[in-house]
Amino acid sequence: MTGTGERAMPQYAILIYEQETPGGVADIPPEVMEANLRAGELIAAMGVRVVHEQALEPSTRTRTVRKGGLVTDGPFLESKEVIAGFFVVEAADLDQAVEVARLLPIMAGAVEVRPLLDA
């Protein structure tokens, strides 16, 4: 709840999965980079507020702690795609959050939208 008695808009995590490129950011096509830079303006025009956004280091720097405390290299998911970054947005509903996800350029991965639990 906000201090004015209005209910805050629901929040959604938008997870970006992509195949890693050997050269990292340098291997991302210019048109994909440009589309990523334009996405912020398009999202704001929809009336959606980006609460947080973060790109992630390559999965080679990832460590996973498994049951029993075993630490392994690499991401938890056994797939070709890794989480490349994520957003947390405030949107009117899940449909609007999905529309935000559809704005993001995807080379060979996917974008996942998950509602966050209310605090």
Sequence and secondary structure as in RCSB ss.txt:
>XXXX:A:sequence
MTGTGERAMPQYAILIYEQETPGGVADIPPEVMEANLRAGELIAAMGVRVVHEQALEPSTRTRTVRKGGLVTDGP
FLESKEVIAGFFVVEAADLDQAVEVARLLPIMAGAVEVRPLLDA
>XXXX:A:secstr
  TTS     EEEEEEEEE  TTGGGGS HHHHHHHHHHHHHHHHTT EEEEEEE   GGG EEE GGG EEES 
SS SSEEEEEEEEEE SSHHHHHHHHHHS  SSSEEEEEE    
